[in-house]
Amino acid sequence: MKRRALLGGIGTATIGAAAGCTSALGGGPEGVVLDPQEDQIADSEDLAYPAYGQSLPPFELRDPIAGITIDSEAINRTAIVTGIFTFCPAECGILLRRLVGVQRRVADAGLTDETLFLPITFDPERDDEAALRDNAESIGADLESGNWHYLRPESPERAKAVVEDRLGIGFERTTESDRVRGYDFTHVVVTLLVNPDGVVERAYRGERIDRDRVAGDIEAVAEAFDGE
């Protein structure tokens, strides 16, 4: 069993109860709750990003709004992890607003304390604390709930190392786009659902995620671990 916690500054605060190691309840490999993902485009080992049944690669990143550091190996909740940039004029805004819808559904199910939403910016030059706060306000994210954390790498190099190299969510900076002044990004849109033992249960592709589906998957995973 992995002991998981949320790290804030120098001190350590544990979020929720320690998760137990769980065996598959469906037809998947050991360590997962959900059945194999029917719409996965290839075997997990053939994808660039971690997918069904694989471990989430470790990372530590700062939430500049809450003033804490999130250690991915010290999480005891079901987590949603994705890569975004808030100046994105289309796909990231669509995805984030849908994740806010998931956050609200999770709250309605009484699972706020069992869930974390971790959007990671790969544009730390523009996505400072003020920009992230503005984004939260514009999309309606509930920062007061304590389960939504924008994570900001300290440099573009660190963003590449975590988001692209470790998480396999590819992105490329470009100045040839007419969408954003200065520079834009072409990027993959993938959202990971990770169980409290750090194993990927789902990798949703695209920005138009099904909010009810994602919330239902979260509920199934959270309740399975709650029963351990």
Residue pairs with C-beta under 8 A, 6 or more apart in sequence:
1 18
1 19
1 20
1 21
1 197
2 19
2 21
2 73
2 197
2 198
3 18
3 74
3 76
4 18
4 19
4 73
4 74
4 75
4 76
4 77
4 196
4 198
5 12
5 13
5 14
5 15
5 71
5 74
5 75
5 76
6 12
6 13
6 14
6 15
6 68
6 70
6 71
6 74
6 75
7 13
7 60
7 68
7 69
7 70
7 71
7 74
8 66
8 67
8 68
8 69
9 67
9 68
9 69
12 74
14 76
15 75
15 76
15 77
15 113
15 116
16 76
16 77
16 113
16 114
16 196
17 76
17 226
18 76
19 76
19 195
19 196
19 197
19 225
19 228
20 225
20 228
21 31
21 197
21 228
22 31
22 33
22 195
22 197
22 224
22 225
22 228
23 30
23 31
24 30
24 31
24 32
24 33
25 33
25 224
26 32
26 33
26 34
26 35
26 36
27 35
27 36
28 34
28 35
28 36
28 52
28 53
29 53
31 53
31 195
31 197
31 199
32 52
32 53
32 195
32 199
32 201
33 195
33 201
33 220
33 221
33 224
33 225
34 52
34 201
34 202
34 217
34 220
34 221
36 52
37 51
37 52
37 202
37 203
40 47
40 51
40 52
40 203
41 47
41 205
44 50
44 51
44 52
44 53
44 54
44 200
45 54
47 168
47 203
48 168
48 170
48 188
49 167
49 168
49 169
49 188
49 190
49 192
49 203
50 56
50 57
50 167
50 168
50 192
50 200
50 203
51 200
51 203
52 200
52 201
52 202
52 203
53 199
53 200
54 199
54 200
55 198
55 199
55 200
56 72
56 79
56 81
56 167
56 192
56 194
56 198
56 199
56 200
57 72
57 166
57 167
58 71
58 72
58 73
58 166
59 72
59 162
59 166
59 167
60 69
60 70
60 71
60 72
61 69
61 70
61 120
61 151
61 152
61 153
61 162
62 68
62 69
62 70
62 151
62 152
62 154
63 69
63 70
63 149
63 150
63 151
63 152
64 128
64 129
64 132
64 150
64 152
65 129
65 132
65 133
65 136
65 143
65 149
65 150
66 143
66 149
68 149
70 116
70 118
70 149
70 151
72 79
72 81
72 198
73 198
75 116
75 194
75 196
75 198
76 196
77 113
77 114
77 115
77 116
77 147
77 196
77 222
78 111
78 114
78 115
78 116
78 193
78 194
78 195
78 196
78 218
78 221
78 222
78 225
79 115
79 116
79 117
79 118
79 192
79 193
79 194
80 99
80 102
80 115
80 116
80 117
80 118
80 191
80 192
80 193
80 194
80 214
80 218
81 118
81 120
81 167
81 191
81 192
81 194
82 95
82 99
82 118
82 119
82 120
82 169
82 189
82 190
82 191
82 192
83 119
83 120
83 121
83 122
83 163
83 167
83 169
83 171
83 187
83 188
83 190
84 92
84 95
84 96
84 119
84 120
84 121
84 122
85 92
85 121
85 122
85 123
85 126
85 127
85 185
85 187
86 92
86 121
86 123
86 126
86 127
86 131
86 132
86 134
86 135
87 123
87 126
87 127
87 131
87 180
88 180
88 185
89 179
89 180
90 179
90 207
91 189
91 207
92 189
92 207
93 139
94 207
94 208
95 189
95 191
95 207
95 208
95 209
96 119
96 135
96 139
96 141
97 139
97 140
98 207
98 208
98 209
98 211
99 117
99 119
99 141
99 191
99 209
99 214
100 139
100 140
100 141
100 142
101 211
102 117
102 209
102 211
102 214
102 215
102 218
103 115
103 117
103 141
103 142
103 145
103 147
103 148
104 142
105 211
105 212
105 215
106 112
106 115
106 147
106 215
106 218
106 219
107 142
107 145
109 215
109 219
111 218
111 219
111 222
112 145
112 146
112 147
113 146
113 147
114 222
114 225
114 226
115 147
115 218
115 222
116 147
116 148
116 149
117 141
117 147
117 148
117 149
118 149
118 151
119 150
119 151
120 150
120 151
120 152
120 153
120 159
120 162
120 163
120 167
121 127
121 132
121 150
121 151
121 152
121 153
121 159
122 153
122 156
122 159
122 160
122 163
122 164
122 169
122 171
122 185
122 187
123 156
123 159
123 185
124 152
124 153
124 154
124 155
124 156
124 158
124 159
125 156
127 135
127 150
127 152
128 152
129 152
132 150
132 152
135 141
135 150
136 143
136 148
136 150
141 148
142 148
153 159
153 161
153 162
153 163
156 173
160 171
163 169
163 171
164 170
164 171
167 192
168 190
169 187
169 188
169 190
170 187
170 188
171 185
171 186
171 187
171 188
172 185
172 186
172 187
173 183
173 184
173 185
174 183
174 184
174 185
174 186
175 182
175 183
175 184
176 184
177 183
177 184
177 186
189 205
189 206
189 207
190 203
190 204
190 205
191 203
191 204
191 209
191 214
192 200
192 202
192 203
192 204
193 200
193 201
193 202
193 203
193 204
193 214
193 217
193 218
193 221
194 200
194 201
195 201
195 221
195 225
196 221
196 225
197 225
201 217
201 221
202 214
202 217
204 214
